[in-house]
Protein backbone atom coordinates (compact mmCIF):
# COMPACT_ATOMS: atom_id res chain seq x y z
CA UNK A 1 0.00 0.00 0.00
CA UNK A 2 1.39 3.40 -0.97
CA UNK A 3 1.10 6.00 1.81
CA UNK A 4 3.30 8.81 0.55
CA UNK A 5 5.21 9.76 -2.59
CA UNK A 6 8.46 11.72 -2.55
CA UNK A 7 9.80 12.67 -5.93
CA UNK A 8 9.85 15.23 -8.70
CA UNK A 9 6.76 16.72 -10.31
CA UNK A 10 6.70 15.30 -13.84
CA UNK A 11 3.51 16.90 -15.20
CA UNK A 12 0.02 18.09 -14.34
CA UNK A 13 -3.39 17.11 -15.70
CA UNK A 14 -6.76 18.72 -15.09
CA UNK A 15 -7.36 16.58 -12.01
CA UNK A 16 -4.08 14.78 -11.38
CA UNK A 17 -0.33 15.06 -11.06
CA UNK A 18 2.44 12.69 -12.14
CA UNK A 19 5.20 12.25 -9.55
CA UNK A 20 8.50 10.81 -10.77
CA UNK A 21 9.95 8.57 -8.05
CA UNK A 22 13.30 7.31 -9.31
CA UNK A 23 12.13 6.97 -12.89
CA UNK A 24 8.72 5.51 -12.11
CA UNK A 25 5.86 8.01 -12.53
CA UNK A 26 2.81 7.64 -10.30
CA UNK A 27 -0.47 9.30 -11.26
CA UNK A 28 -2.29 10.78 -8.26
CA UNK A 29 -5.74 12.35 -8.55
CA UNK A 30 -5.95 15.50 -6.43
CA UNK A 31 -8.19 18.34 -5.36
CA UNK A 32 -7.61 21.64 -7.13
CA UNK A 33 -6.21 23.01 -3.85
CA UNK A 34 -3.53 20.32 -3.75
CA UNK A 35 -2.67 20.83 -7.41
CA UNK A 36 -2.26 24.56 -6.81
CA UNK A 37 -0.12 23.95 -3.71
CA UNK A 38 2.34 21.64 -5.45
CA UNK A 39 5.64 23.01 -6.76
CA UNK A 40 6.40 23.46 -10.43
CA UNK A 41 7.36 20.74 -12.91
CA UNK A 42 10.82 19.39 -12.15
CA UNK A 43 10.77 20.39 -8.48
CA UNK A 44 10.69 18.07 -5.46
CA UNK A 45 7.30 17.32 -3.95
CA UNK A 46 5.75 15.24 -1.17
CA UNK A 47 2.23 13.92 -1.72
CA UNK A 48 0.24 11.94 0.85
CA UNK A 49 -1.51 9.04 -0.85
CA UNK A 50 -4.72 7.09 -0.38
CA UNK A 51 -4.94 3.98 -2.56
CA UNK A 52 -8.35 2.74 -3.64
CA UNK A 53 -8.51 -0.75 -5.12
CA UNK A 54 -11.54 -1.99 -7.02
CA UNK A 55 -12.13 -4.97 -9.27
CA UNK A 56 -11.54 -2.94 -12.41
CA UNK A 57 -8.95 -0.39 -11.25
CA UNK A 58 -6.31 0.75 -8.79
CA UNK A 59 -6.28 4.51 -8.32
CA UNK A 60 -4.09 6.78 -6.22
CA UNK A 61 -5.45 9.95 -4.63
CA UNK A 62 -2.95 12.59 -3.56
CA UNK A 63 -3.10 15.23 -0.84
CA UNK A 64 -0.93 18.13 0.25
CA UNK A 65 -1.40 17.31 3.95
CA UNK A 66 -2.38 14.48 6.24
CA UNK A 67 -5.38 16.57 7.33
CA UNK A 68 -6.71 16.68 3.77
CA UNK A 69 -6.21 12.92 3.41
CA UNK A 70 -8.03 12.29 6.71
CA UNK A 71 -10.96 14.42 5.57
CA UNK A 72 -11.09 12.58 2.22
CA UNK A 73 -11.56 9.27 4.03
CA UNK A 74 -14.06 10.70 6.50
CA UNK A 75 -16.15 12.33 3.78
CA UNK A 76 -16.46 9.03 1.95
CA UNK A 77 -18.11 7.42 5.00
CA UNK A 78 -21.21 9.47 4.15
CA UNK A 79 -23.71 7.83 1.80
CA UNK A 80 -23.61 9.44 -1.63
CA UNK A 81 -20.03 10.70 -1.30
CA UNK A 82 -17.50 8.96 -3.51
CA UNK A 83 -13.96 9.95 -4.34
CA UNK A 84 -15.03 12.47 -6.98
CA UNK A 85 -17.40 14.34 -4.66
CA UNK A 86 -14.93 14.18 -1.78
CA UNK A 87 -12.26 15.82 -3.96
CA UNK A 88 -14.78 18.44 -5.08
CA UNK A 89 -15.50 19.31 -1.45
CA UNK A 90 -11.77 19.51 -0.68
CA UNK A 91 -11.32 21.72 -3.74
CA UNK A 92 -13.93 24.15 -2.40
CA UNK A 93 -12.95 24.07 1.29
CA UNK A 94 -9.66 23.74 3.14
CA UNK A 95 -9.51 21.24 6.03
CA UNK A 96 -9.93 24.06 8.58
CA UNK A 97 -12.89 25.53 6.67
CA UNK A 98 -14.45 22.08 6.44
CA UNK A 99 -13.97 21.54 10.19
CA UNK A 100 -15.68 24.85 10.83
CA UNK A 101 -18.56 24.12 8.45
CA UNK A 102 -19.26 20.80 10.16
CA UNK A 103 -19.00 22.26 13.67
CA UNK A 104 -21.27 25.17 12.76
CA UNK A 105 -23.66 22.95 10.78
CA UNK A 106 -23.13 25.39 7.89
CA UNK A 107 -24.96 23.66 5.01
CA UNK A 108 -24.47 26.61 2.65
CA UNK A 109 -20.72 26.47 3.09
CA UNK A 110 -20.64 22.74 2.27
CA UNK A 111 -22.97 23.36 -0.67
CA UNK A 112 -20.34 25.49 -2.40
CA UNK A 113 -18.70 22.30 -3.68
CA UNK A 114 -19.59 21.00 -7.12
CA UNK A 115 -21.89 17.99 -6.93
CA UNK A 116 -23.15 18.75 -3.43
CA UNK A 117 -26.86 19.54 -3.46
CA UNK A 118 -28.98 20.68 -0.48
CA UNK A 119 -29.90 17.15 0.63
CA UNK A 120 -26.32 15.92 0.55
CA UNK A 121 -25.12 19.05 2.36
CA UNK A 122 -27.60 18.33 5.18
CA UNK A 123 -26.49 14.70 5.34
CA UNK A 124 -22.83 15.72 5.51
CA UNK A 125 -23.17 18.19 8.37
CA UNK A 126 -25.52 15.84 10.25
CA UNK A 127 -23.53 12.62 9.92
CA UNK A 128 -20.09 14.18 10.40
CA UNK A 129 -20.94 16.31 13.42
CA UNK A 130 -18.48 15.47 16.17
CA UNK A 131 -16.32 13.38 13.81
CA UNK A 132 -13.70 15.98 12.84
CA UNK A 133 -10.36 14.21 12.25
CA UNK A 134 -7.73 14.72 14.95
CA UNK A 135 -5.52 16.24 12.26
CA UNK A 136 -8.07 18.96 11.51
CA UNK A 137 -6.46 22.41 11.71
CA UNK A 138 -8.83 23.86 14.30
CA UNK A 139 -7.69 24.53 17.87
CA UNK A 140 -9.73 23.30 20.82
CA UNK A 141 -11.02 26.75 21.76
CA UNK A 142 -12.22 27.48 18.26
CA UNK A 143 -13.85 24.07 17.89
CA UNK A 144 -15.59 24.48 21.25
CA UNK A 145 -17.04 27.83 20.22
CA UNK A 146 -18.10 26.46 16.84
CA UNK A 147 -19.86 23.53 18.48
CA UNK A 148 -21.68 25.90 20.85
CA UNK A 149 -22.75 28.06 17.91
CA UNK A 150 -23.92 25.04 15.94
CA UNK A 151 -25.96 23.78 18.88
CA UNK A 152 -27.46 27.22 19.54
CA UNK A 153 -26.02 27.43 23.06
CA UNK A 154 -23.37 30.10 22.50
CA UNK A 155 -23.99 33.48 24.20
CA UNK A 156 -26.15 35.70 22.01
CA UNK A 157 -23.47 38.41 21.90
CA UNK A 158 -21.00 35.97 20.35
CA UNK A 159 -23.57 34.59 17.90
CA UNK A 160 -24.49 38.13 16.85
CA UNK A 161 -20.83 39.08 16.44
CA UNK A 162 -20.18 36.02 14.23
CA UNK A 163 -23.21 36.94 12.12
CA UNK A 164 -22.04 40.56 11.80
CA UNK A 165 -18.53 39.55 10.74
CA UNK A 166 -19.81 37.09 8.15
CA UNK A 167 -22.10 39.81 6.78
CA UNK A 168 -18.97 41.92 6.33
CA UNK A 169 -17.49 39.27 4.06
CA UNK A 170 -15.51 37.02 6.39
CA UNK A 171 -16.16 33.29 6.38
CA UNK A 172 -17.79 31.70 9.40
CA UNK A 173 -14.51 29.85 9.98
CA UNK A 174 -12.52 33.09 10.10
CA UNK A 175 -15.07 34.84 12.29
CA UNK A 176 -15.45 32.05 14.83
CA UNK A 177 -11.67 31.50 15.04
CA UNK A 178 -11.07 35.23 15.68
CA UNK A 179 -13.80 35.42 18.31
CA UNK A 180 -12.54 32.26 20.02
CA UNK A 181 -9.17 33.97 20.51
CA UNK A 182 -10.89 37.09 21.86
CA UNK A 183 -13.09 35.11 24.27
CA UNK A 184 -10.00 33.27 25.52
CA UNK A 185 -8.42 36.63 26.39
CA UNK A 186 -11.43 38.73 27.42
CA UNK A 187 -14.00 36.21 28.68
CA UNK A 188 -17.49 35.55 27.28
CA UNK A 189 -19.22 38.60 28.80
CA UNK A 190 -17.94 41.12 26.24
CA UNK A 191 -20.83 43.00 24.57
CA UNK A 192 -21.58 42.48 20.88
CA UNK A 193 -20.31 45.88 19.72
CA UNK A 194 -16.94 45.37 21.38
CA UNK A 195 -16.68 41.80 20.07
CA UNK A 196 -17.24 43.05 16.52
CA UNK A 197 -14.66 45.80 16.95
CA UNK A 198 -12.09 43.42 18.43
CA UNK A 199 -12.94 40.81 15.82
CA UNK A 200 -12.26 43.23 12.99
CA UNK A 201 -8.95 44.16 14.60
CA UNK A 202 -8.05 40.48 15.01
CA UNK A 203 -8.94 39.68 11.41
CA UNK A 204 -6.94 42.61 10.03
CA UNK A 205 -3.67 41.52 11.62
C-alpha positions in Angstrom: 0.0 0.0 0.0 1.4 3.4 -1.0 1.1 6.0 1.8 3.3 8.8 0.6 5.2 9.8 -2.6 8.5 11.7 -2.5 9.8 12.7 -5.9 9.8 15.2 -8.7 6.8 16.7 -10.3 6.7 15.3 -13.8 3.5 16.9 -15.2 0.0 18.1 -14.3 -3.4 17.1 -15.7 -6.8 18.7 -15.1 -7.4 16.6 -12.0 -4.1 14.8 -11.4 -0.3 15.1 -11.1 2.4 12.7 -12.1 5.2 12.3 -9.6 8.5 10.8 -10.8 9.9 8.6 -8.1 13.3 7.3 -9.3 12.1 7.0 -12.9 8.7 5.5 -12.1 5.9 8.0 -12.5 2.8 7.6 -10.3 -0.5 9.3 -11.3 -2.3 10.8 -8.3 -5.7 12.3 -8.5 -5.9 15.5 -6.4 -8.2 18.3 -5.4 -7.6 21.6 -7.1 -6.2 23.0 -3.9 -3.5 20.3 -3.7 -2.7 20.8 -7.4 -2.3 24.6 -6.8 -0.1 23.9 -3.7 2.3 21.6 -5.4 5.6 23.0 -6.8 6.4 23.5 -10.4 7.4 20.7 -12.9 10.8 19.4 -12.2 10.8 20.4 -8.5 10.7 18.1 -5.5 7.3 17.3 -3.9 5.7 15.2 -1.2 2.2 13.9 -1.7 0.2 11.9 0.8 -1.5 9.0 -0.9 -4.7 7.1 -0.4 -4.9 4.0 -2.6 -8.4 2.7 -3.6 -8.5 -0.7 -5.1 -11.5 -2.0 -7.0 -12.1 -5.0 -9.3 -11.5 -2.9 -12.4 -9.0 -0.4 -11.3 -6.3 0.7 -8.8 -6.3 4.5 -8.3 -4.1 6.8 -6.2 -5.4 9.9 -4.6 -2.9 12.6 -3.6 -3.1 15.2 -0.8 -0.9 18.1 0.3 -1.4 17.3 4.0 -2.4 14.5 6.2 -5.4 16.6 7.3 -6.7 16.7 3.8 -6.2 12.9 3.4 -8.0 12.3 6.7 -11.0 14.4 5.6 -11.1 12.6 2.2 -11.6 9.3 4.0 -14.1 10.7 6.5 -16.2 12.3 3.8 -16.5 9.0 2.0 -18.1 7.4 5.0 -21.2 9.5 4.2 -23.7 7.8 1.8 -23.6 9.4 -1.6 -20.0 10.7 -1.3 -17.5 9.0 -3.5 -14.0 9.9 -4.3 -15.0 12.5 -7.0 -17.4 14.3 -4.7 -14.9 14.2 -1.8 -12.3 15.8 -4.0 -14.8 18.4 -5.1 -15.5 19.3 -1.4 -11.8 19.5 -0.7 -11.3 21.7 -3.7 -13.9 24.1 -2.4 -12.9 24.1 1.3 -9.7 23.7 3.1 -9.5 21.2 6.0 -9.9 24.1 8.6 -12.9 25.5 6.7 -14.5 22.1 6.4 -14.0 21.5 10.2 -15.7 24.9 10.8 -18.6 24.1 8.5 -19.3 20.8 10.2 -19.0 22.3 13.7 -21.3 25.2 12.8 -23.7 23.0 10.8 -23.1 25.4 7.9 -25.0 23.7 5.0 -24.5 26.6 2.7 -20.7 26.5 3.1 -20.6 22.7 2.3 -23.0 23.4 -0.7 -20.3 25.5 -2.4 -18.7 22.3 -3.7 -19.6 21.0 -7.1 -21.9 18.0 -6.9 -23.1 18.7 -3.4 -26.9 19.5 -3.5 -29.0 20.7 -0.5 -29.9 17.1 0.6 -26.3 15.9 0.6 -25.1 19.0 2.4 -27.6 18.3 5.2 -26.5 14.7 5.3 -22.8 15.7 5.5 -23.2 18.2 8.4 -25.5 15.8 10.2 -23.5 12.6 9.9 -20.1 14.2 10.4 -20.9 16.3 13.4 -18.5 15.5 16.2 -16.3 13.4 13.8 -13.7 16.0 12.8 -10.4 14.2 12.2 -7.7 14.7 14.9 -5.5 16.2 12.3 -8.1 19.0 11.5 -6.5 22.4 11.7 -8.8 23.9 14.3 -7.7 24.5 17.9 -9.7 23.3 20.8 -11.0 26.8 21.8 -12.2 27.5 18.3 -13.8 24.1 17.9 -15.6 24.5 21.2 -17.0 27.8 20.2 -18.1 26.5 16.8 -19.9 23.5 18.5 -21.7 25.9 20.9 -22.7 28.1 17.9 -23.9 25.0 15.9 -26.0 23.8 18.9 -27.5 27.2 19.5 -26.0 27.4 23.1 -23.4 30.1 22.5 -24.0 33.5 24.2 -26.1 35.7 22.0 -23.5 38.4 21.9 -21.0 36.0 20.4 -23.6 34.6 17.9 -24.5 38.1 16.8 -20.8 39.1 16.4 -20.2 36.0 14.2 -23.2 36.9 12.1 -22.0 40.6 11.8 -18.5 39.6 10.7 -19.8 37.1 8.1 -22.1 39.8 6.8 -19.0 41.9 6.3 -17.5 39.3 4.1 -15.5 37.0 6.4 -16.2 33.3 6.4 -17.8 31.7 9.4 -14.5 29.8 10.0 -12.5 33.1 10.1 -15.1 34.8 12.3 -15.4 32.0 14.8 -11.7 31.5 15.0 -11.1 35.2 15.7 -13.8 35.4 18.3 -12.5 32.3 20.0 -9.2 34.0 20.5 -10.9 37.1 21.9 -13.1 35.1 24.3 -10.0 33.3 25.5 -8.4 36.6 26.4 -11.4 38.7 27.4 -14.0 36.2 28.7 -17.5 35.6 27.3 -19.2 38.6 28.8 -17.9 41.1 26.2 -20.8 43.0 24.6 -21.6 42.5 20.9 -20.3 45.9 19.7 -16.9 45.4 21.4 -16.7 41.8 20.1 -17.2 43.1 16.5 -14.7 45.8 16.9 -12.1 43.4 18.4 -12.9 40.8 15.8 -12.3 43.2 13.0 -8.9 44.2 14.6 -8.1 40.5 15.0 -8.9 39.7 11.4 -6.9 42.6 10.0 -3.7 41.5 11.6 
